C-alpha cells in the first residue's frame, strides 16, 4: 500500500501540470506553479530527493496529466518464464520498460524483449492491464499503468546489453530475487496461471 502523502503529492502535481498546460492568466500560472512546488516539497520532505530534483522530474512531463505506461513481455519456453537481470540493481524482472510515443503496446513490448534479451518475438495476447499502485510495488513519483503481453519466440538467443547482465528461463519454484520496482511475485505467479490456463480473460484494475 503506497503512503497517502505520495498520492496527495502526485494528484497535486497532476492538477498543476494540467493547469499550467491550459492557463493563460499570469496569476493562474503563478498559482499552479506554487501548487507544483508544494507537491515537490511534500515528496522531498519524505525522501532523499531535494525539491529541485523533484521539480525536474515533474517538469519532464507536460500537457494534460495522465498515467505513464510500462509494458512487460511474458515469454515461456518449456514451462519456464523468461526473466532478465538488471545491471542497475542486480535483480530480475520480466523484460520491458516505458512505452515510446509512436509504438503500439505490441510494438513496444516486442522491442523491449529484443533489446533486453536478444529474442525476436510476436505479441499474441493481452494478459493484464494493472494499476501499479494496487500491487505492492515500492512508491513511485509517477502514476503508472502496467501492461503484460504474452509473446512467442520467433528466433534469437540470450543476449546481454548495457542494461541487462544476464538472461534466463525459470520454473515457478526457482524464481530469483525480483526487482520489485518493476515486478512483484504475485504478478509472476499470475503469469504462470495464465500459462496453465490460456483461456483466462485478461486481468485489469
MIDOSE-1310 file (N, C-alpha, C; in nm, 2 decimals, decimal comma, always signed):
residues 205
xxxx	+0,08/-0,12/+0,00/+0,00/+0,00/+0,00/+0,09/+0,12/+0,00; +0,07/+0,21/-0,10/+0,15/+0,33/-0,10/+0,11/+0,43/+0,00; +0,20/+0,51/+0,05/+0,17/+0,61/+0,15/+0,07/+0,72/+0,10; -0,02/+0,76/+0,18/-0,12/+0,86/+0,14/-0,05/+0,99/+0,09
xxxx	+0,05/+1,03/+0,16/+0,12/+1,16/+0,12/+0,17/+1,16/-0,02; +0,21/+1,04/-0,07/+0,26/+1,03/-0,21/+0,14/+1,05/-0,31; +0,03/+0,98/-0,28/-0,09/+1,00/-0,36/-0,13/+1,14/-0,37; -0,13/+1,21/-0,25/-0,17/+1,35/-0,25/-0,08/+1,44/-0,33
xxxx	+0,05/+1,42/-0,32/+0,15/+1,49/-0,39/+0,14/+1,47/-0,54; +0,12/+1,34/-0,58/+0,10/+1,31/-0,72/-0,02/+1,38/-0,78; -0,13/+1,38/-0,70/-0,25/+1,44/-0,75/-0,24/+1,59/-0,76; -0,17/+1,65/-0,66/-0,15/+1,80/-0,67/-0,06/+1,83/-0,79
xxxx	+0,04/+1,75/-0,82/+0,12/+1,78/-0,94/+0,04/+1,76/-1,06; -0,05/+1,66/-1,07/-0,13/+1,64/-1,19/-0,22/+1,76/-1,21; -0,28/+1,82/-1,11/-0,36/+1,94/-1,12/-0,28/+2,05/-1,17; -0,16/+2,07/-1,11/-0,07/+2,18/-1,15/-0,02/+2,16/-1,30
xxxx	+0,01/+2,04/-1,34/+0,06/+2,02/-1,47/-0,05/+2,05/-1,57; -0,17/+2,00/-1,55/-0,28/+2,03/-1,64/-0,31/+2,18/-1,64; -0,31/+2,24/-1,52/-0,34/+2,38/-1,51/-0,24/+2,47/-1,59; -0,11/+2,43/-1,58/+0,00/+2,50/-1,65/-0,01/+2,48/-1,80
xxxx	-0,07/+2,37/-1,84/-0,09/+2,35/-1,98/-0,19/+2,44/-2,05; -0,30/+2,47/-1,97/-0,41/+2,55/-2,03/-0,42/+2,69/-1,98; -0,35/+2,72/-1,87/-0,37/+2,86/-1,81/-0,30/+2,96/-1,90; -0,37/+3,08/-1,91/-0,31/+3,19/-1,98/-0,30/+3,31/-1,89
xxxx	-0,38/+3,32/-1,79/-0,37/+3,43/-1,70/-0,24/+3,42/-1,61; -0,16/+3,52/-1,60/-0,03/+3,51/-1,53/-0,05/+3,47/-1,38; -0,16/+3,52/-1,32/-0,19/+3,49/-1,18/-0,22/+3,34/-1,17; -0,30/+3,28/-1,26/-0,32/+3,14/-1,26/-0,19/+3,06/-1,28
xxxx	-0,11/+3,10/-1,37/+0,02/+3,03/-1,39/+0,10/+3,03/-1,26; +0,10/+3,15/-1,19/+0,17/+3,16/-1,07/+0,12/+3,07/-0,96; -0,02/+3,05/-0,95/-0,08/+2,97/-0,86/-0,05/+2,82/-0,89; -0,06/+2,78/-1,01/-0,03/+2,64/-1,05/+0,12/+2,61/-1,02
xxxx	+0,21/+2,70/-1,05/+0,35/+2,68/-1,02/+0,37/+2,66/-0,87; +0,30/+2,74/-0,79/+0,31/+2,72/-0,64/+0,26/+2,59/-0,60; +0,15/+2,54/-0,66/+0,09/+2,41/-0,62/+0,19/+2,30/-0,66; +0,26/+2,31/-0,78/+0,36/+2,21/-0,81/+0,48/+2,21/-0,71
xxxx	+0,52/+2,33/-0,67/+0,63/+2,34/-0,57/+0,59/+2,28/-0,44; +0,46/+2,30/-0,40/+0,42/+2,23/-0,27/+0,42/+2,08/-0,29; +0,38/+2,03/-0,40/+0,38/+1,88/-0,42/+0,53/+1,83/-0,42; +0,62/+1,91/-0,48/+0,76/+1,87/-0,48/+0,82/+1,87/-0,34
xxxx	+0,78/+1,97/-0,26/+0,83/+1,98/-0,12/+0,78/+1,87/-0,04; +0,65/+1,82/-0,06/+0,60/+1,71/+0,01/+0,68/+1,58/-0,01; +0,72/+1,56/-0,14/+0,79/+1,44/-0,17/+0,94/+1,45/-0,12; +1,00/+1,57/-0,14/+1,13/+1,59/-0,09/+1,14/+1,58/+0,06
xxxx	+1,04/+1,62/+0,14/+1,04/+1,61/+0,28/+1,04/+1,46/+0,33; +0,98/+1,37/+0,25/+0,97/+1,23/+0,29/+1,07/+1,14/+0,22; +1,16/+1,20/+0,14/+1,26/+1,11/+0,06/+1,39/+1,18/+0,07; +1,49/+1,12/+0,00/+1,62/+1,17/+0,00/+1,64/+1,27/-0,11
xxxx	+1,54/+1,29/-0,20/+1,55/+1,38/-0,31/+1,53/+1,52/-0,27; +1,60/+1,62/-0,32/+1,58/+1,76/-0,30/+1,46/+1,81/-0,38; +1,41/+1,92/-0,33/+1,29/+1,98/-0,40/+1,32/+2,01/-0,55; +1,44/+2,06/-0,58/+1,48/+2,09/-0,71/+1,48/+1,97/-0,80
xxxx	+1,53/+1,86/-0,74/+1,53/+1,73/-0,82/+1,39/+1,68/-0,85; +1,30/+1,69/-0,75/+1,16/+1,65/-0,78/+1,10/+1,74/-0,88; +1,12/+1,87/-0,87/+1,07/+1,96/-0,97/+1,12/+1,93/-1,11; +1,24/+1,89/-1,12/+1,30/+1,85/-1,25/+1,22/+1,73/-1,31
xxxx	+1,19/+1,63/-1,22/+1,11/+1,51/-1,26/+0,97/+1,56/-1,30; +0,91/+1,64/-1,23/+0,78/+1,69/-1,27/+0,78/+1,76/-1,40; +0,89/+1,84/-1,43/+0,90/+1,92/-1,55/+0,92/+1,84/-1,67; +0,97/+1,71/-1,65/+1,00/+1,62/-1,77/+0,87/+1,58/-1,83
xxxx	+0,76/+1,60/-1,77/+0,63/+1,56/-1,83/+0,55/+1,69/-1,85; +0,47/+1,70/-1,96/+0,40/+1,82/-1,99/+0,26/+1,78/-2,05; +0,18/+1,88/-2,07/+0,04/+1,85/-2,12/-0,05/+1,80/-2,02; -0,17/+1,76/-2,06/-0,27/+1,70/-1,97/-0,21/+1,58/-1,90
xxxx	-0,22/+1,58/-1,77/-0,15/+1,48/-1,69/-0,23/+1,34/-1,70; -0,16/+1,24/-1,74/-0,22/+1,10/-1,75/-0,11/+1,01/-1,69; -0,16/+0,88/-1,66/-0,06/+0,78/-1,61/+0,04/+0,75/-1,72; +0,16/+0,71/-1,68/+0,26/+0,66/-1,77/+0,24/+0,51/-1,79
xxxx	+0,29/+0,46/-1,90/+0,26/+0,32/-1,94/+0,39/+0,24/-1,94; +0,39/+0,13/-1,86/+0,50/+0,03/-1,86/+0,46/-0,10/-1,92; +0,53/-0,15/-2,02/+0,50/-0,27/-2,09/+0,59/-0,38/-2,04; +0,54/-0,50/-2,02/+0,62/-0,62/-1,98/+0,58/-0,74/-2,07
xxxx	+0,69/-0,80/-2,12/+0,67/-0,92/-2,21/+0,67/-1,05/-2,13; +0,58/-1,13/-2,15/+0,57/-1,26/-2,08/+0,59/-1,37/-2,18; +0,71/-1,43/-2,17/+0,76/-1,53/-2,27/+0,79/-1,66/-2,19; +0,73/-1,77/-2,24/+0,75/-1,90/-2,18/+0,82/-1,99/-2,28
xxxx	+0,91/-2,08/-2,23/+0,97/-2,18/-2,31/+0,99/-2,31/-2,22; +0,93/-2,42/-2,26/+0,93/-2,54/-2,19/+0,88/-2,52/-2,04; +0,78/-2,44/-2,03/+0,72/-2,42/-1,90/+0,79/-2,33/-1,81; +0,89/-2,26/-1,86/+0,97/-2,17/-1,78/+0,95/-2,03/-1,84
xxxx	+0,96/-1,93/-1,75/+0,94/-1,79/-1,78/+1,07/-1,72/-1,81; +1,07/-1,63/-1,91/+1,19/-1,55/-1,94/+1,20/-1,43/-1,84; +1,32/-1,42/-1,78/+1,35/-1,31/-1,69/+1,48/-1,25/-1,73; +1,50/-1,12/-1,71/+1,63/-1,06/-1,73/+1,68/-0,99/-1,60
xxxx	+1,81/-0,99/-1,59/+1,88/-0,93/-1,47/+1,93/-0,79/-1,50; +1,87/-0,70/-1,42/+1,91/-0,56/-1,44/+2,05/-0,53/-1,39; +2,13/-0,46/-1,47/+2,26/-0,41/-1,42/+2,24/-0,31/-1,30; +2,14/-0,23/-1,31/+2,12/-0,12/-1,21/+2,11/-0,17/-1,07
xxxx	+2,04/-0,28/-1,05/+2,02/-0,33/-0,91/+2,06/-0,48/-0,89; +2,09/-0,55/-1,00/+2,13/-0,69/-0,99/+2,01/-0,78/-0,97; +1,89/-0,73/-0,98/+1,77/-0,81/-0,96/+1,70/-0,84/-1,09; +1,60/-0,93/-1,08/+1,54/-0,99/-1,21/+1,40/-0,93/-1,23
xxxx	+1,36/-0,93/-1,36/+1,23/-0,88/-1,40/+1,19/-0,94/-1,53; +1,06/-0,93/-1,56/+1,02/-0,95/-1,70/+1,08/-0,85/-1,79; +1,12/-0,88/-1,91/+1,17/-0,77/-2,00/+1,06/-0,67/-2,03; +1,10/-0,54/-2,03/+1,01/-0,44/-2,06/+1,06/-0,30/-2,01
xxxx	+0,97/-0,20/-2,02/+1,00/-0,07/-1,99/+0,89/+0,03/-2,03; +0,93/+0,16/-2,04/+0,83/+0,26/-2,08/+0,79/+0,24/-2,23; +0,67/+0,25/-2,26/+0,62/+0,26/-2,40/+0,66/+0,39/-2,46; +0,71/+0,38/-2,58/+0,76/+0,51/-2,65/+0,64/+0,56/-2,73
xxxx	+0,64/+0,69/-2,75/+0,54/+0,76/-2,84/+0,56/+0,70/-2,98; +0,46/+0,67/-3,04/+0,46/+0,61/-3,18/+0,46/+0,46/-3,18; +0,48/+0,39/-3,07/+0,47/+0,25/-3,06/+0,33/+0,21/-3,01; +0,28/+0,10/-3,07/+0,16/+0,03/-3,01/+0,21/-0,05/-2,89
xxxx	+0,13/-0,09/-2,80/+0,17/-0,18/-2,69/+0,25/-0,30/-2,74; +0,20/-0,36/-2,85/+0,27/-0,48/-2,90/+0,40/-0,44/-2,96; +0,41/-0,33/-3,03/+0,54/-0,29/-3,09/+0,64/-0,27/-2,97; +0,59/-0,20/-2,87/+0,68/-0,16/-2,76/+0,73/-0,28/-2,69
xxxx	+0,65/-0,38/-2,66/+0,69/-0,50/-2,58/+0,79/-0,58/-2,67; +0,76/-0,60/-2,80/+0,85/-0,67/-2,88/+0,99/-0,61/-2,89; +0,99/-0,47/-2,90/+1,12/-0,40/-2,90/+1,19/-0,42/-2,77; +1,12/-0,41/-2,66/+1,19/-0,43/-2,53/+1,24/-0,57/-2,51
xxxx	+1,17/-0,67/-2,55/+1,22/-0,80/-2,54/+1,35/-0,82/-2,62; +1,34/-0,77/-2,74/+1,46/-0,78/-2,83/+1,58/-0,71/-2,77; +1,56/-0,59/-2,72/+1,67/-0,51/-2,67/+1,73/-0,57/-2,54; +1,64/-0,63/-2,46/+1,68/-0,68/-2,32/+1,72/-0,82/-2,32
xxxx	+1,67/-0,90/-2,41/+1,70/-1,05/-2,40/+1,77/-1,11/-2,53; +1,75/-1,04/-2,64/+1,81/-1,09/-2,77/+1,71/-1,18/-2,85; +1,59/-1,20/-2,79/+1,49/-1,28/-2,86/+1,40/-1,19/-2,95; +1,37/-1,24/-3,07/+1,27/-1,18/-3,16/+1,14/-1,25/-3,13
xxxx	+1,03/-1,17/-3,09/+0,91/-1,23/-3,05/+0,79/-1,17/-3,13; +0,68/-1,23/-3,11/+0,55/-1,18/-3,16/+0,45/-1,18/-3,04; +0,39/-1,06/-3,02/+0,29/-1,05/-2,92/+0,16/-1,12/-2,96; +0,10/-1,20/-2,87/-0,01/-1,29/-2,90/-0,14/-1,26/-2,82
xxxx	-0,12/-1,21/-2,69/-0,24/-1,19/-2,61/-0,21/-1,10/-2,50; -0,31/-1,01/-2,47/-0,31/-0,92/-2,35/-0,34/-1,01/-2,23; -0,25/-1,01/-2,13/-0,27/-1,09/-2,01/-0,33/-1,00/-1,89; -0,28/-0,88/-1,88/-0,32/-0,80/-1,77/-0,29/-0,65/-1,80
xxxx	-0,38/-0,56/-1,75/-0,36/-0,42/-1,75/-0,39/-0,37/-1,61; -0,28/-0,34/-1,54/-0,28/-0,32/-1,40/-0,24/-0,18/-1,36; -0,30/-0,13/-1,25/-0,26/+0,00/-1,18/-0,14/-0,04/-1,09; -0,02/+0,01/-1,11/+0,09/-0,02/-1,03/+0,07/+0,01/-0,88
xxxx	-0,01/+0,11/-0,85/-0,03/+0,15/-0,71/-0,10/+0,04/-0,63; -0,17/-0,05/-0,70/-0,26/-0,15/-0,63/-0,19/-0,29/-0,61; -0,06/-0,30/-0,64/+0,00/-0,43/-0,64/+0,13/-0,44/-0,56; +0,15/-0,36/-0,46/+0,26/-0,37/-0,37/+0,40/-0,33/-0,41
xxxx	+0,40/-0,26/-0,52/+0,53/-0,21/-0,56/+0,58/-0,10/-0,47; +0,71/-0,07/-0,46/+0,76/+0,04/-0,39/+0,70/+0,17/-0,45; +0,68/+0,28/-0,37/+0,63/+0,40/-0,42/+0,71/+0,46/-0,53; +0,63/+0,53/-0,62/+0,70/+0,59/-0,74/+0,63/+0,73/-0,76
xxxx	+0,71/+0,82/-0,80/+0,66/+0,96/-0,82/+0,55/+0,97/-0,93; +0,55/+0,88/-1,02/+0,45/+0,88/-1,13/+0,34/+0,78/-1,10; +0,22/+0,81/-1,16/+0,11/+0,71/-1,16/+0,13/+0,63/-1,28; +0,14/+0,49/-1,27/+0,18/+0,41/-1,38/+0,08/+0,29/-1,40
xxxx	+0,05/+0,27/-1,53/-0,03/+0,15/-1,57/+0,07/+0,05/-1,62; +0,06/-0,08/-1,59/+0,14/-0,18/-1,64/+0,07/-0,28/-1,73; +0,12/-0,30/-1,85/+0,06/-0,38/-1,95/+0,15/-0,51/-1,96; +0,08/-0,63/-1,94/+0,15/-0,75/-1,96/+0,10/-0,82/-2,08
xxxx	+0,19/-0,85/-2,18/+0,15/-0,92/-2,30/+0,23/-1,05/-2,32; +0,15/-1,15/-2,35/+0,21/-1,28/-2,38/+0,28/-1,27/-2,52; +0,40/-1,33/-2,53/+0,47/-1,32/-2,65/+0,53/-1,46/-2,68; +0,54/-1,49/-2,81/+0,60/-1,61/-2,85/+0,74/-1,59/-2,92
xxxx	+0,83/-1,67/-2,89/+0,97/-1,66/-2,96/+0,96/-1,70/-3,10; +1,02/-1,61/-3,19/+1,03/-1,64/-3,33/+1,17/-1,70/-3,36; +1,27/-1,62/-3,31/+1,41/-1,66/-3,33/+1,50/-1,59/-3,22; +1,63/-1,61/-3,23/+1,72/-1,54/-3,14/+1,78/-1,63/-3,03
xxxx	+1,87/-1,57/-2,96/+1,93/-1,64/-2,85/+1,96/-1,54/-2,74; +1,98/-1,59/-2,61/+2,01/-1,49/-2,50/+2,12/-1,40/-2,53; +2,10/-1,27/-2,51/+2,20/-1,17/-2,54/+2,19/-1,06/-2,43; +2,30/-1,02/-2,37/+2,30/-0,92/-2,27/+2,32/-0,78/-2,34
xxxx	+2,32/-0,67/-2,26/+2,33/-0,54/-2,31/+2,38/-0,45/-2,20; +2,39/-0,32/-2,23/+2,44/-0,22/-2,13/+2,34/-0,21/-2,01; +2,22/-0,25/-2,03/+2,12/-0,25/-1,92/+2,10/-0,39/-1,85; +2,13/-0,49/-1,92/+2,10/-0,63/-1,88/+2,23/-0,71/-1,87
xxxx	+2,25/-0,77/-1,75/+2,37/-0,85/-1,73/+2,35/-1,00/-1,74; +2,22/-1,05/-1,74/+2,20/-1,19/-1,76/+2,06/-1,21/-1,81; +2,04/-1,33/-1,87/+1,91/-1,36/-1,93/+1,88/-1,51/-1,90; +1,76/-1,55/-1,86/+1,74/-1,69/-1,83/+1,59/-1,72/-1,82
xxxx	+1,56/-1,85/-1,83/+1,43/-1,90/-1,81/+1,42/-1,97/-1,68; +1,31/-1,95/-1,61/+1,30/-2,00/-1,47/+1,16/-2,07/-1,45; +1,17/-2,19/-1,38/+1,04/-2,25/-1,34/+0,98/-2,17/-1,22; +0,85/-2,20/-1,20/+0,78/-2,12/-1,10/+0,84/-2,14/-0,96
xxxx	+0,90/-2,25/-0,93/+0,96/-2,27/-0,80/+1,11/-2,23/-0,79; +1,16/-2,17/-0,89/+1,30/-2,13/-0,89/+1,32/-1,98/-0,93; +1,22/-1,90/-0,91/+1,23/-1,76/-0,94/+1,33/-1,69/-0,86; +1,43/-1,62/-0,92/+1,53/-1,55/-0,85/+1,47/-1,42/-0,78
xxxx	+1,56/-1,35/-0,71/+1,51/-1,23/-0,64/+1,47/-1,12/-0,74; +1,35/-1,07/-0,72/+1,29/-0,98/-0,82/+1,32/-0,83/-0,79; +1,32/-0,75/-0,90/+1,33/-0,61/-0,89/+1,19/-0,56/-0,86; +1,16/-0,53/-0,74/+1,02/-0,50/-0,70/+0,97/-0,37/-0,76
xxxx	+1,05/-0,28/-0,80/+1,01/-0,16/-0,86/+0,95/-0,19/-1,00; +0,98/-0,31/-1,06/+0,94/-0,35/-1,19/+0,84/-0,46/-1,19; +0,85/-0,56/-1,10/+0,77/-0,67/-1,10/+0,76/-0,73/-0,95; +0,65/-0,78/-0,91/+0,63/-0,84/-0,78/+0,60/-0,99/-0,79
xxxx	+0,62/-1,07/-0,69/+0,60/-1,21/-0,70/+0,46/-1,25/-0,74; +0,36/-1,18/-0,69/+0,22/-1,21/-0,72/+0,19/-1,20/-0,87; +0,26/-1,10/-0,94/+0,24/-1,09/-1,08/+0,30/-1,21/-1,16; +0,42/-1,25/-1,11/+0,49/-1,37/-1,18/+0,39/-1,49/-1,16
xxxx	+0,34/-1,51/-1,04/+0,25/-1,62/-1,01/+0,13/-1,61/-1,10; +0,08/-1,50/-1,12/-0,04/-1,48/-1,21/-0,01/-1,51/-1,35; +0,11/-1,48/-1,40/+0,15/-1,51/-1,54/+0,16/-1,66/-1,56; +0,21/-1,73/-1,45/+0,21/-1,88/-1,46/+0,06/-1,94/-1,47
xxxx	-0,03/-1,87/-1,40/-0,17/-1,91/-1,41/-0,22/-1,90/-1,55; -0,19/-1,78/-1,61/-0,23/-1,76/-1,75/-0,16/-1,87/-1,84; -0,04/-1,91/-1,81/+0,02/-2,01/-1,89/-0,05/-2,14/-1,88; -0,09/-2,18/-1,76/-0,15/-2,31/-1,74/-0,30/-2,31/-1,79
xxxx	-0,36/-2,19/-1,79/-0,50/-2,18/-1,83/-0,51/-2,07/-1,94; -0,47/-2,10/-2,06/-0,47/-2,00/-2,17/-0,60/-1,94/-2,20; -0,71/-1,99/-2,16/-0,84/-1,93/-2,19/-0,88/-1,83/-2,08; -0,80/-1,80/-1,98/-0,83/-1,70/-1,89/-0,84/-1,56/-1,96
xxxx	-0,94/-1,48/-1,91/-0,95/-1,35/-1,96/-0,84/-1,26/-1,91; -0,82/-1,15/-1,97/-0,72/-1,05/-1,92/-0,76/-1,00/-1,79; -0,66/-0,98/-1,70/-0,68/-0,92/-1,57/-0,68/-0,76/-1,59; -0,76/-0,69/-1,50/-0,75/-0,55/-1,51/-0,79/-0,49/-1,37
x	-0,75/-0,37/-1,35/-0,79/-0,30/-1,22/-0,90/-0,20/-1,26
